Amino acid sequence: MLDISQTGLFLSAFLSATLLPMGSEAVLATLLIRGGSPVTLVLIATIANVLGSLVNYAMGYWANQGWLKRQKPGLMISAERRFRRYGRWSLLLAWVPIIGDPLTLIAGVLRVNLLWFLLLVTLGKALRYIVLSIVIL
């Protein structure tokens, strides 16, 4: 069972992986500085962030592509171009601010294999939280 601070980290990491403009790094840093278990916190943040990315993937998978391109045309076109250029490996960058969320949405639009999606997004996001934890501690 998660305590209140871990629940806050989970929600922050989940929401920051959706198309909402948020970040979870400050919450993770605060909990690490307060003596939270790095392994536990990295696992919570990674799982929540990947679940948030799955929301983007599902939106892309089931959404009307024309509607998506009208919402943020430049960003979506850029993400799709980047995705087509680098392929599924670009999902390792799903953690990068501004481009990461559209990449996970485009992965759904392009029907990327879900297993590959989960593997690459999880790896990229976990490495980000691990490096952040090392830098903070």
GUMILO-784816 format. One record per residue (C-alpha): residue number from 1; residue in three letters; x, y, z. Coordinates in pm, 1 decimal, decimal comma. Layout:
BEGIN
   n res     east    north       up
 NUM ala        X        Y        Z
...
END
This chain:
BEGIN
   n res     east    north       up
   1 met      0,0      0,0      0,0
   2 leu    129,7    344,8    -88,7
   3 asp    156,9    615,2    175,9
   4 ile     33,0    966,6    105,1
   5 ser    364,2   1096,3    -32,3
   6 gln    406,2    791,3   -256,4
   7 thr     50,0    837,8   -380,8
   8 gly    135,6   1199,4   -461,5
   9 leu    440,4   1082,0   -657,3
  10 phe    228,4    825,7   -841,8
  11 leu    -30,9   1086,6   -941,8
  12 ser    234,6   1339,5  -1037,9
  13 ala    424,5   1087,8  -1253,4
  14 phe    104,6    956,1  -1411,3
  15 leu    -30,4   1298,9  -1501,5
  16 ser    305,9   1426,9  -1624,4
  17 ala    317,8   1143,1  -1879,3
  18 thr    -16,6   1240,9  -2028,5
  19 leu    -52,9   1542,3  -2252,8
  20 leu    -92,7   1767,0  -1947,0
  21 pro    201,1   2005,3  -1894,2
  22 met    335,6   1877,4  -1562,2
  23 gly    651,8   1730,3  -1417,5
  24 ser    719,1   1468,1  -1154,6
  25 glu   1089,2   1530,1  -1099,1
  26 ala   1040,5   1783,7   -819,0
  27 val    815,2   1544,7   -626,6
  28 leu   1064,4   1260,4   -666,6
  29 ala   1354,7   1485,8   -561,5
  30 thr   1169,6   1603,8   -251,3
  31 leu   1088,0   1249,6   -143,2
  32 leu   1445,7   1135,1   -201,7
  33 ile   1586,4   1425,8     -2,5
  34 arg   1345,4   1340,8    280,9
  35 gly   1498,0    993,4    295,5
  36 gly   1257,0    788,6     87,2
  37 ser   1377,5    460,3    -56,3
  38 pro   1530,0    532,1   -398,9
  39 val   1434,3    189,5   -533,4
  40 thr   1073,3    218,8   -419,2
  41 leu   1035,8    576,4   -542,8
  42 val   1192,9    503,1   -882,3
  43 leu    962,9    201,0   -925,1
  44 ile    652,1    401,5   -831,9
  45 ala    745,7    691,9  -1059,9
  46 thr    836,6    462,9  -1350,2
  47 ile    520,2    252,7  -1329,9
  48 ala    296,7    559,0  -1301,1
  49 asn    474,9    740,0  -1583,7
  50 val    447,3    437,8  -1814,4
  51 leu     75,8    404,9  -1731,5
  52 gly     31,5    772,1  -1824,6
  53 ser    208,9    706,6  -2153,7
  54 leu    -31,9    417,3  -2213,4
  55 val   -316,1    670,1  -2191,8
  56 asn   -151,8    867,1  -2474,6
  57 tyr    -98,7    548,4  -2674,4
  58 ala   -465,8    451,7  -2631,4
  59 met   -579,7    801,0  -2730,9
  60 gly   -371,2    778,7  -3046,5
  61 tyr   -480,9    424,4  -3117,7
  62 trp   -851,3    502,9  -3097,2
  63 ala   -865,5    871,6  -3182,0
  64 asn   -957,8   1040,2  -3504,4
  65 gln   -622,3   1127,9  -3662,6
  66 gly   -758,2   1439,6  -3829,4
  67 trp   -875,6   1573,8  -3494,2
  68 leu   -534,0   1509,2  -3339,7
  69 lys   -350,5   1693,6  -3614,5
  70 arg   -582,2   1994,8  -3582,3
  71 gln   -516,4   2029,1  -3207,1
  72 lys   -140,3   2089,1  -3225,1
  73 pro    -52,2   2058,6  -3592,3
  74 gly    315,2   2155,8  -3572,5
  75 leu    389,1   1941,7  -3271,2
  76 met    207,4   1638,2  -3407,1
  77 ile    369,2   1666,3  -3751,4
  78 ser    712,0   1704,2  -3589,5
  79 ala    653,3   1403,8  -3362,9
  80 glu    528,0   1190,7  -3651,2
  81 arg    825,1   1291,0  -3868,7
  82 arg   1066,9   1211,1  -3586,0
  83 phe    892,6    882,3  -3519,6
  84 arg    900,7    778,2  -3883,6
  85 arg   1267,4    876,0  -3909,9
  86 tyr   1390,4    688,8  -3600,7
  87 gly   1117,0    427,5  -3574,0
  88 arg   1014,6    262,2  -3253,1
  89 trp   1356,6    338,9  -3098,9
  90 ser   1243,8    699,8  -3064,5
  91 leu   1022,0    575,2  -2780,6
  92 leu   1335,8    565,4  -2565,2
  93 leu   1291,8    944,4  -2566,1
  94 ala    935,9    933,2  -2434,4
  95 trp   1062,4   1098,3  -2114,5
  96 val   1190,0   1411,4  -2292,3
  97 pro    977,1   1719,3  -2219,6
  98 ile    765,5   1856,2  -2506,1
  99 ile    840,9   1576,7  -2756,4
 100 gly    789,2   1267,8  -2539,2
 101 asp    414,3   1286,0  -2492,6
 102 pro    339,6   1339,7  -2863,1
 103 leu    573,7   1049,5  -2946,9
 104 thr    367,7    814,0  -2731,6
 105 leu     47,6    943,7  -2891,9
 106 ile    190,8    895,6  -3242,3
 107 ala    296,8    542,6  -3144,3
 108 gly    -70,8    467,2  -3086,4
 109 val   -176,2    634,9  -3410,4
 110 leu     81,3    428,0  -3601,0
 111 arg    -21,5    110,7  -3415,8
 112 val    324,8     32,5  -3278,4
 113 asn    338,6   -314,4  -3124,9
 114 leu    229,4   -272,5  -2762,3
 115 leu    503,4   -498,4  -2625,1
 116 trp    773,5   -291,2  -2797,3
 117 phe    602,5     26,4  -2680,5
 118 leu    602,0    -89,9  -2318,0
 119 leu    959,1   -217,0  -2328,8
 120 leu   1112,5     97,1  -2481,5
 121 val    903,6    351,6  -2291,8
 122 thr    967,5    173,0  -1961,4
 123 leu   1340,4    153,9  -2025,9
 124 gly   1369,8    521,9  -2116,7
 125 lys   1157,3    644,2  -1827,5
 126 ala   1324,2    416,4  -1571,4
 127 leu   1670,1    532,9  -1678,6
 128 arg   1561,8    895,0  -1644,4
 129 tyr   1439,2    841,1  -1287,2
 130 ile   1747,5    635,8  -1196,5
 131 val   1983,7    906,0  -1322,8
 132 leu   1782,4   1175,4  -1145,6
 133 ser   1800,1    976,6   -822,2
 134 ile   2175,2    931,2   -853,1
 135 val   2225,8   1303,3   -917,1
 136 ile   2010,2   1398,9   -617,3
 137 leu   2168,8   1152,7   -376,8
END
